[in-house]
Amino acid sequence: MNSHQQQSRTFIRHPVDMPIDVEPLNGGHFREGLRNLSLGGVAFSANEPWPRETRVRITISCCDPPATVVGQVVWCEPAGERYEVGVAFLNTADAYRMRLIEQACHIQQYRLDQVVQEGRYLTLDEAAQEWIQKYAPHFAPVDNPRITNE
């Protein structure tokens, strides 16, 4: 167990697996893999270590228009041949917006999966209703801020 996992979790984390664009505010652009999303921030997988306190702009492009938030790297730890990087959101409004975007991305993916795997063409509303029935319980309420490690 790494050091950031040993501490009590302040926010519930929701595992995700989608590409994100990460841009340090001092320049550069990286396409990384989003690993976790919570009300407090995100964690992503990276090829190189990221310095703590680096300010970054994160963009999730799975929805139109893409969602962009600014955060700050708060931890970075080795994970095999890669690194896991934790970014804290700078304000609560961005946190809630990212959570809604994550759910919208999951619904769009569910809709695509239904076409590919089942040959079912769903409207966005139909896909949303089905996804909510099947998966919403896995998205624990975000108003319960004190969660400890599993």
Contact map, one row per residue, 1 for C-alpha under 8 A:
111011000000000000000000000000000000000000000000000000000000000000000000000000000000000000000000000000000000000000000000000000000000000000000000000000
111111000000000000000000000000000000000000000000000000000000000000000000000010000000000000000000000000000000000000000000000000000000000000000000000000
111111100000000000000000000000000000000000000000000000000000000000000000000000000000000000000000000000000000000000000000000000000000000000000000000000
011111100000000000000000000000000000000000000000000000000000000000000000001000000000000000000000000000000000000000000000000000000000000000000000000000
111111111000000000000000000000000000000000000000000000000000000000000000000000000000000000000000000000000000000000000000000000000000000000000000000010
111111110000000000000000000000000000000000000000000000000000000000000000000000000000000000000000000000000000000000000000000000000000000000000000000010
001111111000000000000000000000000000000000000000000000000000000000000000000000000000000000000000000000000000000000000000000000000000000000000000000110
000011111100000000000000000000000000000000000000000000000000000000000000000000000000000000000000000000000000000000000000000000000000000000000000011110
000010111111000000000000000000000000000000000000000000000000000000000000000000000000000000000000000000000000000000000000000000000000000000000000011110
000000011111000000000000000000000000000100000000000000000000000000000000000000000000000000000000000000000000000000000000000000000000000000000000111100
000000001111100000000000000000000000011100000000000000000000000000000000000000000000000000000000000000000000000000000000000000000000000000000101111000
000000001111110000000000000000000000011000000000000000000000000000000000000000000000000000000000000000000000000000000000000000000000000000010101111000
000000000011111000000000000000000001111000000000000000000000000000000000000000000000000000000000000000000000000000000000000000000000000000000000000000
000000000001111100000000000000000001110000000000000000000000000000000000000000000000000000000000000000000000000000000000000000000000000000100000000000
000000000000111110000000000000000011100000000000000000000000000000000000000000000000000000000000000000000000000000000000000000000000000000000000000000
000000000000011111000000000000000111100000000000000000000000000000000000000000000000000000000000000000000000000000000000000000000000000000000000000000
000000000000001111100000000000001111000000000000000000000000000000000000000000000000000000000000000000000000000000000000000000000000000000000000000000
000000000000000111110000000000001110000000000000000000000000000000000000000000000000000000000000000000000000000000000000000000000000000000000000000000
000000000000000011111000000000111100000000000000000000000001000000000000000000000000000000000000000000000000000000000000000000000000000000000000000000
000000000000000001111100000000111100000000000000000000000111100000000000000000000000000000000000000000000000000000000000000000000000000000000000000000
000000000000000000111110000011110000000000000000000000001111000000000000000000000000000000000000000000000000000000000000000000000000000000000000000000
000000000000000000011111000011110000000000000000000000011110000000000000000000000000000000000000000000000000000000000000000000000000000000000000000000
000000000000000000001111101111000000000000000000000000011100000000000000000000000000000000000000000000000000000000000000000000000000000000000000000000
000000000000000000000111111110000000000000000000000001111000000000000000000000000000000000000000000000000000000000000000000000000000000000000000000000
000000000000000000000011111100000000000000000000000001111000000000000000000000000000000000000000000000000000000000000000000000000000000000000000000000
000000000000000000000001111100000000000000000000000000100000000000000000000000000000000000000000000000000000000000000000000000000000000000000000000000
000000000000000000000011111110000000000000000000000000000000000000000000000000000000000000000000000000000000000000000000000000000000000000000000000000
000000000000000000000011111111000000000000000000000000000000000000000000000000000000000000000000000000000000000000000000000000000000000000000000000000
000000000000000000001111001111100000000000000000000000000000000000000000000000000000000000000000000000000000000000000000000000000000000000000000000000
000000000000000000001110000111110000000000000000000000000000000000000000000000000000000000000000000000000000000000000000000000000000000000000000000000
000000000000000000111100000011111000000000000000000000000000000000000000000000000000000000000000000000000000000000000000000000000000000000000000000000
000000000000000000111100000001111100000000011100000000000000000000000000000000000000000000000000000000000000000000000000000000000000000000000000000000
000000000000000011110000000000111110000000011100000000000000000000000000000000000000000000000000000000000000000000000000000000000000000000000000000000
000000000000000111110000000000011111100001111000000000000000000000000000000000000000000000000000000000000000000000000000000000000000000000000000000000
000000000000001111000000000000001111100001111000000000000000000000000000000000000000000000000000000000000000000000000000000000000000000000000000000000
000000000000111110000000000000000111110001110000000000000000000000000000000000000000000000000000000000000000000000000000000000000000000000000000000000
000000000000111100000000000000000111111111100000000000000000000000000000000000000000000000000000001000000000000000000000000000000000000000000000000000
000000000011110000000000000000000001111111000000000000000000000000000000000000000000000000000010001000000000000000000000000000000000000000000000000000
000000000011100000000000000000000000111110000000000000000000000000000000000000000000000010010011001000000000000000000000000000000000000000000100000000
000000000110000000000000000000000000111111000000000000000000000000000000000000000000000110010010000000000000000000000000000000000000000000000000000000
000000000000000000000000000000000000111111100000000000000000000000000010000000000000011110000010000000000000000000000000000000000000000000000000000000
000000000000000000000000000000000111110111110000000000000000000000000000000000000000011110000000000000000000000000000000000000000000000000000000000000
000000000000000000000000000000000111100011111000000000000000000000000000000000000001111000000000000000000000000000000000000000000000000000000000000000
000000000000000000000000000000011111000001111100000000000000000000000000000000000001110000000000000000000000000000000000000000000000000000000000000000
000000000000000000000000000000011110000000111110000000000000000000000000000000000111100000000000000000000000000000000000000000000000000000000000000000
000000000000000000000000000000011000000000011111100000000000000000000000000000000111100000000000000000000000000000000000000000000000000000000000000000
000000000000000000000000000000000000000000001111100000000000000000000000000000001110000000000000000000000000000000000000000000000000000000000000000000
000000000000000000000000000000000000000000000111110000000000000000000000000000000110000000000000000000000000000000000000000000000000000000000000000000
000000000000000000000000000000000000000000000111111000000000000000000000000111000010100000000000000000000000000000000000000000000000000000000000000000
000000000000000000000000000000000000000000000001111101000000000000000000100100000000100000000000000000000000000000000000000000000000000000000000000000
000000000000000000000000000000000000000000000000111111000000000000000000100100000000000000000000000000000000000000000000000000000000000000000000000000
000000000000000000000000000000000000000000000000011111000000000000000001111100000000000000000000000000000000000000000000000000000000000000000000000000
000000000000000000000000000000000000000000000000001111100000000000000001110000000000000000000000000000000000000000000000000000000000000000000000000000
000000000000000000000001100000000000000000000000011111110000000000000001100000000000000000000000000000000000000000000000000000000000000000000000000000
000000000000000000000001110000000000000000000000000011111000000000000111100000000000000000000000000000000000000000000000000000000000000000000000000000
000000000000000000000111100000000000000000000000000001111100000000000111100000000000000000000000000000000000000000000000000000000000000000000000000000
000000000000000000001111100000000000000000000000000000111110000000011110000000000000000000000000000000000000000000000000000000000000000000000000000000
000000000000000000011110000000000000000000000000000000011111000000011110000000000000000000000000000000000000000000000000000000000000000000000000000000
000000000000000000011100000000000000000000000000000000001111100001111000000000000000000000000000000000000000000000000000000000000000000000000000000000
000000000000000000111000000000000000000000000000000000000111111001110000000000000000000000000000000010000000000000000000000000000000000000000000000000
000000000000000000010000000000000000000000000000000000000011111111100000000000000000000000000000000000000000000000000000000000000000000000000000000000
000000000000000000000000000000000000000000000000000000000001111101000000000000000000000000000000000000001000000000000000000000000000000000000000000000
000000000000000000000000000000000000000000000000000000000001111111100000000000000000000000000000000010011000000000000000000000000000000000000000000000
000000000000000000000000000000000000000000000000000000000000111111000000000000000000000000000000000000000000000000000000000000000000000000000000000000
000000000000000000000000000000000000000000000000000000000000101111100000000000000000000000000000000000000000000000000000000000000000000000000000000000
000000000000000000000000000000000000000000000000000000000011111111110000000000000000000000000000000000000000000000000000000000000000000000000000000000
000000000000000000000000000000000000000000000000000000000011101011111000000000000000000000000000110010000000000000000000000000000000000000000000000000
000000000000000000000000000000000000000000000000000000001111000001111100000000000000000000000000000000000000000000000000000000000000000000000000000000
000000000000000000000000000000000000000000000000000000001110000000111110000000000000000010000100010000000000000000000000000000000000000000000000000000
000000000000000000000000000000000000000000000000000000111100000000011111000000000000000011000000000000000000000000000000000000000000000000000000000000
000000000000000000000000000000000000000010000000000000111100000000001111100000000000001111000000000000000000000000000000000000000000000000000000000000
000000000000000000000000000000000000000000000000000111110000000000000111110000000000001111000000000000000000000000000000000000000000000000000000000000
000000000000000000000000000000000000000000000000011111110000000000000011111100000000111100000000000000000000000000000000000000000000000000000000000000
000000000000000000000000000000000000000000000000000110000000000000000001111100000000111100000000000000000000000000000000000000000000000000000000000000
000100000000000000000000000000000000000000000000000100000000000000000000111110000000111000000000000000000000000000000000000000000000000000000000000000
000000000000000000000000000000000000000000000000111100000000000000000000111111000011110000000000000000000000000000000000000000000000000000000000000000
010000000000000000000000000000000000000000000000100000000000000000000000001111100011100000000000000000000000000000000000000000000000000000000000000000
000000000000000000000000000000000000000000000000100000000000000000000000000111111111000000000000000000000000000000000000000000000000000000000000000000
000000000000000000000000000000000000000000000000000000000000000000000000000011111111000000000000000000000000000000000000000000000000000000000000000000
000000000000000000000000000000000000000000000000000000000000000000000000000001111110000000000000000000000000000000000000000000000000000000000000000000
000000000000000000000000000000000000000000000010000000000000000000000000000001111110000000000000000000000000000000000000000000000000000000000000000000
000000000000000000000000000000000000000000001111000000000000000000000000000001111111000000000000000000000000000000000000000000000000000000000000000000
000000000000000000000000000000000000000000001111100000000000000000000000000111111111100000000000000000000000000000000000000000000000000000000000000000
000000000000000000000000000000000000000000111100000000000000000000000000000111100111110000000000000000000000000000000000000000000000000000000000000000
000000000000000000000000000000000000000000111100110000000000000000000000111110000011111000000000000000000000000000000000000000000000000000000000000000
000000000000000000000000000000000000000011110000000000000000000000000000111100000001111100000000000000000000000000000000000000000000000000000000000000
000000000000000000000000000000000000000011100000000000000000000000000011111000000000111110000000000000000000000000000000000000000000000000000000000000
000000000000000000000000000000000000000111000000000000000000000000000011110000000000011111000000000000000000000000000000000000000000000000000000000000
000000000000000000000000000000000000001111000000000000000000000000001111000000000000001111110110000000000000000000000000000000000000000000000000000000
000000000000000000000000000000000000000000000000000000000000000000000111000000000000000111110100000000000000000000000000000000000000000000000000000000
000000000000000000000000000000000000000000000000000000000000000000000000000000000000000011111110000000000000000000000000000000000000000000000000000000
000000000000000000000000000000000000001100000000000000000000000000000000000000000000000011111111000000000000000000000000000000000000000000000000000000
000000000000000000000000000000000000000000000000000000000000000000000000000000000000000000111111100000000000000000000000000000000000000000000000000000
000000000000000000000000000000000000000000000000000000000000000000001000000000000000000011111111110000000000000000000000000000000000000000000000000000
000000000000000000000000000000000000011110000000000000000000000000000000000000000000000010111111111000000000000000000000000000000000000000000000000000
000000000000000000000000000000000000001000000000000000000000000000000000000000000000000000011111111100000000000000000000000000000000000000000000000000
000000000000000000000000000000000000000000000000000000000000000000100000000000000000000000001111111110000000000000000000000000000000000000000000000000
000000000000000000000000000000000000000000000000000000000000000000101000000000000000000000000111111111000000000000000000000000000000000000000000000000
000000000000000000000000000000000000111000000000000000000000000000000000000000000000000000000011111111100000000000000000000000000000000000000000000000
000000000000000000000000000000000000000000000000000000000000000000000000000000000000000000000001111111110000000000000000000000000000000000000000000000
000000000000000000000000000000000000000000000000000000000001001000100000000000000000000000000000111111111000000000000000000000000000000000000000000000
000000000000000000000000000000000000000000000000000000000000000000000000000000000000000000000000011111111100000000000000000000000000000000000000000000
000000000000000000000000000000000000000000000000000000000000000000000000000000000000000000000000001111111110000000000000000000000000000000000000000000
000000000000000000000000000000000000000000000000000000000000001000000000000000000000000000000000000111111111000000000000000000000000000000000000000000
000000000000000000000000000000000000000000000000000000000000011000000000000000000000000000000000000011111111100000000000000000000000000000000000000000
000000000000000000000000000000000000000000000000000000000000000000000000000000000000000000000000000001111111110000000000000000000000000000000000000000
000000000000000000000000000000000000000000000000000000000000000000000000000000000000000000000000000000111111111000000000000100110010000000000000000000
000000000000000000000000000000000000000000000000000000000000000000000000000000000000000000000000000000011111111100000000000100100000000000000000000000
000000000000000000000000000000000000000000000000000000000000000000000000000000000000000000000000000000001111111110000000000000000000000000000000000000
000000000000000000000000000000000000000000000000000000000000000000000000000000000000000000000000000000000111111111000000000000100010000000000000000000
000000000000000000000000000000000000000000000000000000000000000000000000000000000000000000000000000000000011111111100000111100100000000000000000000000
000000000000000000000000000000000000000000000000000000000000000000000000000000000000000000000000000000000001111111110000000000000000000000000000000000
000000000000000000000000000000000000000000000000000000000000000000000000000000000000000000000000000000000000111111111100000000000000000000000000000000
000000000000000000000000000000000000000000000000000000000000000000000000000000000000000000000000000000000000011111111111110000000000000000000000000000
000000000000000000000000000000000000000000000000000000000000000000000000000000000000000000000000000000000000001111111111110000000000000000000000000000
000000000000000000000000000000000000000000000000000000000000000000000000000000000000000000000000000000000000000111111111000000000000000000000000000000
000000000000000000000000000000000000000000000000000000000000000000000000000000000000000000000000000000000000000011111110000000000000000000000000000000
000000000000000000000000000000000000000000000000000000000000000000000000000000000000000000000000000000000000000011111111000000000000000000000000000000
000000000000000000000000000000000000000000000000000000000000000000000000000000000000000000000000000000000000000001111111100000000000000000000000000000
000000000000000000000000000000000000000000000000000000000000000000000000000000000000000000000000000000000000000001110111110000000000000000000000000000
000000000000000000000000000000000000000000000000000000000000000000000000000000000000000000000000000000000000001001100011111000000000000000000000000000
000000000000000000000000000000000000000000000000000000000000000000000000000000000000000000000000000000000000001001100001111111100000000000000000000000
000000000000000000000000000000000000000000000000000000000000000000000000000000000000000000000000000000000000001000000000111111100000000000000000000000
000000000000000000000000000000000000000000000000000000000000000000000000000000000000000000000000000000000011001000000000011111110000000000000000000000
000000000000000000000000000000000000000000000000000000000000000000000000000000000000000000000000000000000000000000000000011111111000000000000000000000
000000000000000000000000000000000000000000000000000000000000000000000000000000000000000000000000000000000000000000000000011111111100000000000000000000
000000000000000000000000000000000000000000000000000000000000000000000000000000000000000000000000000000000011011000000000011111111110000000000000000000
000000000000000000000000000000000000000000000000000000000000000000000000000000000000000000000000000000000010000000000000000111111111000000000000000000
000000000000000000000000000000000000000000000000000000000000000000000000000000000000000000000000000000000000000000000000000011111111100000000000000000
000000000000000000000000000000000000000000000000000000000000000000000000000000000000000000000000000000000000000000000000000001111111110000000000000000
000000000000000000000000000000000000000000000000000000000000000000000000000000000000000000000000000000000010010000000000000000111111111100000000000000
000000000000000000000000000000000000000000000000000000000000000000000000000000000000000000000000000000000000000000000000000000011111111110000000000000
000000000000000000000000000000000000000000000000000000000000000000000000000000000000000000000000000000000000000000000000000000001111111110000000000000
000000000000000000000000000000000000000000000000000000000000000000000000000000000000000000000000000000000000000000000000000000000111111110000000000000
000000000000000000000000000000000000000000000000000000000000000000000000000000000000000000000000000000000000000000000000000000000011111111100000000000
000000000000000000000000000000000000000000000000000000000000000000000000000000000000000000000000000000000000000000000000000000000011111111110000000000
000000000000000000000000000000000000000000000000000000000000000000000000000000000000000000000000000000000000000000000000000000000001111111110000000000
000000000000000000000000000000000000000000000000000000000000000000000000000000000000000000000000000000000000000000000000000000000000001111110000000000
000000000000010000000000000000000000000000000000000000000000000000000000000000000000000000000000000000000000000000000000000000000000001111111000000000
000000000001000000000000000000000000000000000000000000000000000000000000000000000000000000000000000000000000000000000000000000000000000111111100000000
000000000000000000000000000000000000000000000000000000000000000000000000000000000000000000000000000000000000000000000000000000000000000000111111000000
000000000011000000000000000000000000001000000000000000000000000000000000000000000000000000000000000000000000000000000000000000000000000000011111100000
000000000000000000000000000000000000000000000000000000000000000000000000000000000000000000000000000000000000000000000000000000000000000000001111100000
000000000011000000000000000000000000000000000000000000000000000000000000000000000000000000000000000000000000000000000000000000000000000000001111111000
000000000111000000000000000000000000000000000000000000000000000000000000000000000000000000000000000000000000000000000000000000000000000000000111111000
000000011111000000000000000000000000000000000000000000000000000000000000000000000000000000000000000000000000000000000000000000000000000000000001111100
000000011111000000000000000000000000000000000000000000000000000000000000000000000000000000000000000000000000000000000000000000000000000000000001111110
000000111100000000000000000000000000000000000000000000000000000000000000000000000000000000000000000000000000000000000000000000000000000000000000011111
000011111000000000000000000000000000000000000000000000000000000000000000000000000000000000000000000000000000000000000000000000000000000000000000001111
000000000000000000000000000000000000000000000000000000000000000000000000000000000000000000000000000000000000000000000000000000000000000000000000000111
